[in-house]
Amino acid sequence: MTAFDKHQVACFRFVRCDFAADTGVARLVYAFDHGPEMVETITVPGAPFTLSPERAAAVQRALQLLHLIAGVSYYKAGVPDTVAIEGYAIDAETAGLVESIYLHGLGEFAYRNGLNLRGRFRLPVAGAVSPAPTLGLQSHALVAIGGGKDSLVSIEALRRAGVDETVTWIGGSQLIRACAERTGLPTLNLGRALAPELFELNRQGAWNGHIPVTAVNSAIMVLAALLQGVDQVVFSNERSASYGSQIPGTGEVNHQWSKGWAFEQAFGRHVQRYVAADLQYYSLLRPMSELAVARQFAKTDFYDAHFSSCNRNFHILGERPVNRWCGVCPKCHFVFLALAPFMSKARLVRIFGRNLLDDLDQAGGFDALLEFQDHKPFECVGEGKESRAAMATLATRPDWKEDALVKRFCNEILPQLDAAELALEPMLELQGEHRIPTGLWERVREDFAA
């Protein structure tokens, strides 16, 4: 590969995409200018797939949408002003959705790299789109699992609601596989292999940073659902995901924008209108806060020895998940704090291997969660008000209030806060918009409120 200069790249090309029904492999091809092709592959188990003409057409629509959304991993390497789509044309609706995903989903990437992406990524529009037909998909849910508490809460709630489900994940994490197998439900492991050229570009100084991975995974799972012939793709993003970090002088930057309501609403609506009318995409936990999810998870210890929300360990453990919690990252801090009001101290310390709230060296990390002298971390963690309410609750508990960070909270932070905003109960109420099917929502609402 010739040397890559991110400042000299003129055009990003969506070269082509194809799917082989006999192997279950999709190929997504990209390139910069006249440089080498970068080929990403997605593998859906269950081939060969026999598809009716209508379902094959829907698969093609889903494939093109995936091609456009997954391109974010490659576009960000050079962020050129010009974008070309070769091999197919798209309409204004699709262009608007994908442009929004790139702008907002790359918000943290742009902030960290000092880039202004507003108005830069524009897709060429040609023609209109026809409304999607109803395909007669079977009533069954592909439920995304990430190995953490949230997806396990969804999986068990769907089980209690009588929904047939397949626990689905993307990539080769052994920790997620172990969690999925612990459910005892059917599983589906989708393959995703990034183009190796991307890593070479990174070594040569390409722009790099966070991408809206939930948007990519959502598009992959929509493709898989159509191939499997099922009518639901379910994620486990709570309402807290819609709130970002408040950066002085910049405004809101949301690390988890593609887990938020704005993405879910726009993507789900687009899939139903233009891909398959009877394919429903929703998050089962959208009406819940992170604390409400934590309370729900704490009701059973069935997954205590299997789950992990620690992103660092997903990166560094590879094939041998031994210590499931690093204990020092924002996710470890937040999950520990969120669970503490709802389970015994002994159980929580057993899960994490130590008491994170009795370590003064971790004060800065917890301060960021509380939005005290710092902004909310660029991580998938709850709102500052949730962390403050959880800490204030622990400050009233005899078994917690003597721990170093709880005591520090009482002495240094609590006097600066409005006591009326620290109540835990209001945080646990079900509220806000969601896309959960009506009949299912009636069943899970009683479950979550109990």
C-alpha positions, 0 to 999 in steps of 0.5 A, spaced: 500 500 500 502 506 498 503 511 503 496 514 506 496 521 507 489 523 511 490 530 509 490 529 501 484 524 500 479 527 496 474 522 495 471 516 499 468 511 495 462 506 497 465 501 491 460 495 492 456 490 496 454 483 495 451 477 499 452 470 497 446 466 499 449 459 499 455 461 504 451 466 508 457 471 507 456 479 505 462 483 502 462 490 503 467 494 499 470 501 500 476 505 497 479 512 498 480 515 491 484 510 486 487 506 492 486 499 494 479 496 495 478 495 503 473 489 504 469 487 510 466 481 511 459 479 515 458 472 516 451 469 517 450 462 520 445 458 517 447 458 509 445 456 504 439 461 505 433 460 500 429 466 499 423 468 496 424 474 491 420 479 496 425 477 501 431 477 497 429 484 495 429 486 502 435 483 504 438 487 498 435 493 501 438 491 508 445 490 505 445 496 502 443 500 508 449 496 512 454 498 507 452 505 508 452 505 515 458 500 516 462 505 512 463 509 518 469 505 520 473 507 514 470 514 512 473 516 518 480 514 516 480 520 512 474 524 512 474 527 505 469 532 503 467 528 497 463 521 497 461 517 491 456 511 491 458 506 486 453 500 483 447 503 486 443 509 487 440 511 494 434 516 495 433 522 500 430 519 506 436 514 506 441 519 505 438 523 511 438 517 515 446 515 514 448 522 514 445 523 521 449 517 523 455 519 521 455 526 524 452 525 531 455 518 531 462 521 530 461 526 535 466 524 540 471 522 534 470 529 531 471 532 538 477 529 540 481 530 533 479 537 533 475 536 527 468 539 524 464 534 521 458 539 520 456 538 513 462 535 510 459 528 509 454 528 504 451 522 500 449 523 492 441 522 492 438 519 485 431 517 485 425 515 490 424 509 494 418 505 494 415 503 501 417 496 504 412 490 503 410 486 508 414 479 508 410 474 513 416 474 517 415 469 523 414 472 530 421 471 533 426 476 536 434 476 535 436 479 541 443 482 542 447 480 547 453 484 549 455 480 556 453 486 560 447 486 565 442 490 560 442 485 555 441 479 560 435 483 563 432 484 556 433 476 555 429 474 562 424 479 561 422 477 554 423 469 556 417 471 562 413 475 557 413 468 552 417 471 546 421 466 542 428 469 542 435 467 539 441 470 543 445 474 538 452 477 538 457 479 533 464 477 533 469 472 537 468 474 544 469 468 549 466 472 555 459 474 551 459 467 548 459 464 555 454 469 557 449 467 551 450 460 553 448 461 560 441 463 558 440 456 555 436 459 549 438 458 542 444 462 540 446 466 533 454 468 533 454 473 527 461 474 524 464 481 522 471 481 519 474 489 518 478 490 512 485 489 514 487 495 510 484 499 515 489 497 521 495 499 516 491 506 515 491 507 522 499 505 523 500 510 517 497 516 521 489 516 519 484 519 523 482 514 528 477 514 534 470 512 536 465 510 531 457 509 532 458 501 533 451 500 535 448 503 529 453 498 525 451 492 529 443 494 528 444 494 521 448 487 521 442 484 525 437 487 521 440 483 515 441 477 519 433 477 521 431 477 514 435 471 512 433 468 518 425 470 517 424 473 523 420 479 525 424 483 531 431 485 532 431 487 540 437 491 543 437 493 550 439 501 551 436 505 556 433 512 556 440 514 560 443 513 553 440 519 550 444 524 554 451 525 553 457 529 556 456 536 557 463 539 554 464 547 556 465 551 550 463 545 546 456 543 548 453 536 548 457 530 545 454 523 546 459 517 546 453 513 546 449 516 541 447 510 537 444 507 543 440 513 544 432 514 542 434 519 536 438 513 533 433 508 535 427 512 532 430 514 526 433 507 524 427 503 526 422 507 522 426 507 516 427 499 516 419 498 517 418 503 512 423 502 506 426 495 508 421 490 511 414 493 513 413 487 519 420 487 521 420 491 528 427 494 531 426 496 538 430 497 545 426 493 550 429 498 556 428 504 553 423 507 558 428 505 564 434 509 567 440 505 568 438 505 576 432 501 574 435 496 570 440 495 575 435 494 580 432 489 575 438 485 574 439 485 582 433 480 583 437 474 581 444 472 582 444 467 576 449 471 572 453 474 577 459 469 575 458 470 568 457 477 566 461 483 565 460 490 563 468 492 563 470 494 556 477 494 557 477 487 559 473 486 552 479 489 549 485 485 553 482 479 555 482 476 548 480 468 548 481 467 556 476 471 560 479 470 567 478 477 571 472 480 568 472 487 571 478 491 571 476 495 577 478 502 574 475 504 568 468 508 568 464 502 566 466 498 572 465 504 577 458 506 574 456 499 574 459 498 581 455 504 584 449 503 580 448 496 583 450 498 590 443 500 592 440 494 590 444 488 592 448 486 598 455 489 599 458 482 600 454 480 593 457 486 590 464 485 592 464 478 590 462 480 583 468 485 582 473 482 587 474 488 591 470 494 594 471 500 589 468 505 593 473 504 599 479 506 595 481 514 595 485 513 589 479 512 585 476 519 587 477 522 580 473 516 576 467 517 581 467 524 581 466 524 573 460 520 574 457 525 579 459 530 574 463 534 580 468 538 577 468 534 571 464 532 565 460 525 564 466 520 561 466 518 554 463 511 556 456 508 556 454 510 563 448 513 566 447 520 567 450 524 573 443 525 577 443 517 577 450 517 580 449 522 585 442 519 587 445 512 588 451 515 592 446 519 596 442 513 598 449 509 600 450 515 604 444 513 608 446 506 609 450 503 615 454 498 611 456 503 606 457 510 609 464 509 612 467 507 606 472 512 603 469 515 597 462 515 600 464 518 606 468 523 602 461 524 598 458 526 604 463 531 607 465 534 600 460 533 595 453 532 598 453 539 602 453 542 595 447 539 592 440 540 592 437 534 597 431 534 593 434 532 587 437 526 590 431 521 591 432 514 588 425 513 587 423 518 581 429 515 578 426 508 577 420 510 574 418 508 567 417 514 562 419 516 556 418 514 548 419 507 546 418 503 540 416 496 544 410 493 540 404 495 544 402 488 546 409 486 549 409 493 552 403 491 557 406 485 559 413 487 560 411 494 564 408 490 569 414 486 570 419 492 570 415 496 575 414 490 580 
